[in-house]
Amino acid sequence: MVVAIVGASGAVGQELLNVLAQRQFPVTELRLFGSARSAGTQYTFLGTKYTVQELQHGNQFRGVDIAFTSAGASVSREYAEDITRYGAIMIDNSSAFRMDDDVPLVVPEVNASDALNRPRGIIANPNCTTIQMVVALQAIENVSHIKQVHVSTYQAASGAGAQAMKELEMQYRQVLNGEEATVNKFAYQLAYNLIPHIDVFTDNDYTKEEMKMYNETRKIMHSDIRVSATCVRVPSLRAHSESIWVETEKPISTQDAQEAFRNGKGCVLMDDPQNKVYPMPLFLSGKDEVFVGRVRQDISRENGLTFWCVSDQIRKGAALNAVQIAEYLICHAN
């Protein structure tokens, strides 16, 4: 297949190259695109060097089968028509089209078949925090319908991009050297700190990140599920964590919930608290799955379950999910 990556120099673009190679995606031709600043940069894919082209309006996507876009919502909106004009399927990692009625929002473990109905030739990749949560939620939904969710997220610096990771590392060095910390990518110094603020605040005092979890979950799961989220930036480098409480229609025992996670698509159960076995981002960065632990019944509410999950948001929360969508499309091309 002829594959294009828009935003090839970014953290997700680089991870897309890794995932495509690792999963032996059938790439016969690769085209890399980026801003004027990244144009001319070379990257190696399966032993061959490719040069980033400057993204421009015109016919750059003639002959492309699948275009992975991860250069921000404004770029996706501006170039969507150019990308899809000649029949390319645009799998978009930005927030540009996620809530559009005629654009499917897809997590393959949950609603893969939605990708087959794409009137505009665009499939949206959900927000990273939503992706890992719905993979876990679907395991429980298979046992009993989930009525509502409360979730607190603990989001690594990498969620704000490669430069944010570098800034966090720099802040730690600066603080340890007695220097003032440089703050550009976050609202405040992140090193030795937590920031309960990701994206901009909306009229209801939830942030856009938190409202994404509400709206996107309902669309992906085709559900009336209600989600209340608090999203927090934490001073870890990579992989997001979430503390999740759910209320189900029918009671589910801890053992049944653990079995559901053990059998859930894309889930790995790590749940042996007596032996200090539970998911942690330090050890799960670079992994593909959503890891679940600390599963227990909520002692404050009937039909309540609570659990902890961790997933690498650059992989499953972005690049891997996009490639899995493409793989599904290949399998169902006929």
N, C-alpha and C positions, 0 to 999 in steps of 0.2 A: 504494500500500500504506500501511496505517497502521503507522507506525514509532514505537517508544518507545526512549528512551535512559535507562538508569538509571546515575547517576553522571555526569550531563551536565557538571558543572563541573570534573571532573578532566581531566588531560592527555589521557587516551584518549577521554573523552567529547567533548572539544573537537575532537580529531582525527577522531572519527567524523562530526561535523557537516561538517568540511572534506571528508572523503572522499566522503560521500554527495552533497555538492553537486558536487564535481569530477567524479564518475563518473555524474552525472545519474541517480542511483538514483530509481526511480519512487515518490517519497513524496507521498501525497495528504493525509496528516495526520501531524503530528509531535507527540509528547508527550515532554516532558523531566521527569525525576525526579531528586531528590537528597535530601540530608539536610536536617534542619530549618535548619541553618546556611546552606545554599545556596538554600533555597526562596525564591522571589520574585526571584531573579536572572534577568535577561533576556538572551537571546542571539538574534542575527539569523541566520536561515537562508534563503537565496535571497530576501533583501529583506523578509522577514516576521519580526517579533519574537515570540519564544516565551518564556513564563515558566516557570521551573522549579517544579514542584510537589513538595511534601514526599512522599516515598515512605511509603505506609501500607498496612496490610492491608485487603483489601476487593476492590472491583471496578474499580480504576483501569485494569486491562488488558483490560477487556471491549472487544471490537472490534479489538484490536491484532493485527496479522499477524506482525510480527517485533519482538522486544525485544532490544536490545543491552544487556548488563549489564556494567558495569565499576566496581563500587563495593566490591570486596573479597569474599573467600570467605564471610565470615560473613553479609553482606547477601544474597549469592546463595542461600545455603542457606536463610535465613529466609524469603525472598520467592519462591522458585522455584514453590511451589504457587499463589500468587496470580498470578504472571505467566503460567503455562501453563494455568490453570484453564479459560479460555474459548477455548483453541486457539492462543494465540500460540506461535510458535517462539522459544525463548530461546537466544540465542547468547551464551554466557557467557565473559567474559575472565578470570575468576578461576581459582584452582586447585581450587575446590570439588568439581567433578565429573569432572575430567580422567581419573582412573583408574577411574571406575565402569564396570563391564562394560556397563551398559545406556545409556551416554552416549557417542556417537561423539566422537572427538578428531580434528579435521580441519585439514589444510593442503591447500587445493584443488589445488595443483600435484602433490600426492602421493597423496591418498586422498579425493578429492572425493565419490565415490559413498557413502562411509561416512555422509555427512550425511543420506542418504535413509532410513536405519534409525535412528529416534530414538524409542524407545518411551515415553520420559518427556517428549518435546517439548523436550528440551534438547540442544544441541550445544556442546561445549567448544572454546574457542580455546586452543591450547597456549601454553606459556611462550614468551616472546619469543626467548630464545636457542635453544630447540629449533626454532622455526619457521624461522629463517633457516638453521640448520644442515641440516635435512632437505630444504629446497628444493635446497641444493647437493648433498647426499648423493644425492638421487634421480637427479640427472644422471649420477652415477657408477654407481649401482645399475642403471641402464638398460644399462650396458656389462658390468658384472660384479658379482656379489653382494659386498656389503661384510661382512666378518667382524667387524671391530672398528674402533673409533674412539678416538683420544685427542684431546681438545680443551681448549685454554685460551681462556677468553673475556676480553674487555677491554670491560667494560660501563659505558656512560656514566651520568652522574648521573640522566638522565631516566628510567632504569629504575626509580628509586625514587620517581618522581612529580614533579609540577610544583614542589612545595615544595623538593624535593631540588635541582633545578636552581637555584632561587633561593638556596639555602644555599651551593652551590658558588660562585656568583658573589659572594655576600657574603663568603665565606671569602677569596677572592682579594683583594678590596678591603681586608679587615681585615689580612691578612698584609702587604700592601704598605704599609699605614699603620702597621705596627708594633703592631697590636692583637692580642689573643688571638682565635683563630678560634672562632666559634660552631659547636658540634657538636650537632645534634639528630637528623638523618636517617640518619647513618652511625655506624659503630662508632668511627671516628677522624676527624680532619681529613682531608678528601679533597683539598683544594687542595695542589698540589705533592707529592702522595702517591699510592700505590697501596694498595688494601686487599684482601687475598686472602680475603674473607669476605663472601658475599652470602646472606642468609637465615640460618636457625639451623643449628647443627651437629647431625648425627644420630649414632646410636650407632657407626656405622662411620667417623666423622670426616670424611665428606663432608658438605657442606651440603645443605639441602633443594633449593636451586637446582641443585646438581650432580646430585643424584639425579633431579630432574625430567628432566634431559637424558637420563639412562639409561632411565628408565621410559617417558617419553613417546615417545621415538624408536622404541622397540620396538613400541609400540601403533600409532603412526601408519603406520609402514612395514610392519607385519605381518611382523616380522622377528625373528630371533634375534640380531641385531646387538648387540654389547657396546660400551658407551660409558663411558669414564673421563674425567671433566671436572674442571677447576679453574677456578672462576669468580672473576674479579677485578674490583673496581670501580676505574675509572680517572677522572682529573679532566678528562674531556671532557663536553660538555653533552648531546649527542644522537647516536644511532646507535651500535650495538654492533659490535665487531669480534671475530673468532674465528680462531685459528690451529688448523687441523685436520689431523690425520694419520689416514689410513685404510689398512687392509689389506684387499685384495680377494682373491677366490678365484683369479682369473686375472690375469696381469700386464697392466697398462695403461700404454702409453707416455705421456709428457708431452703429445705432440701429440694423441693420442686423447682424453686427459682434457680438454685445452683445447677440442677439438671438442665433447665431451660438454657442457661448460659453456656453450659458445657456442649449442648447440641446446637446452639445458635450459629447461624452463618456469620463468619467473620469474627466470632468471639473466641476468646481463650479465658477459661476460668483459672484464676490464681487466688485461691481462697482457703488458706490454712493459718488463721491468725495465731493459733497456739504455737506455731513454729515460725512466726513472723513472715509468712508468705502472703503478699499482697502486691498489687501493681504499683510501680514507682517509675516516674519518667526517666530518672537517671539510667535505668537498666533497660528501658524499652524503646529508646530512641532508635530509629532505623528499622523497627519492626512493622509488619504489615497489618496486624490484627488489632482489634479492640480488646483490651485486657480488663477483666472484671474481678473484683474481690470485695471483701468486707460485706458480703451479702447477709442481710439479717432482716427479720420482721421489725417493722416500726412499732415500738412499744407505746406510742402516743395516739395511734389511730388504727381503727379496724381496717383491714384490707390494705395496710400500708407496708411497703417494702423499701429498704434503702440499700444502696450499694455504691461502690467507688469504681470508676473506670479511668483508664489511661490509654492514650493512643498518640502516635506520632502524627501531628497535624499537617506536616509537610508531605508525608506519604499518604496515609489513609484519608487524612483531612483535605487533601488536594490532589497531588499527582497520581497516586495509586487509584483513587476513586475515579478519576478521569480516564485512566487507561482501562480500568475494569469496565467502564461504560463502553469504550471502543471495542473491547474484546467481546462484549455481549452483542454489539451490533454486527460484528463479523460472524459470530455463530448463528445469527438470525438474519443474515443477508438475503437468504432465499425464502 
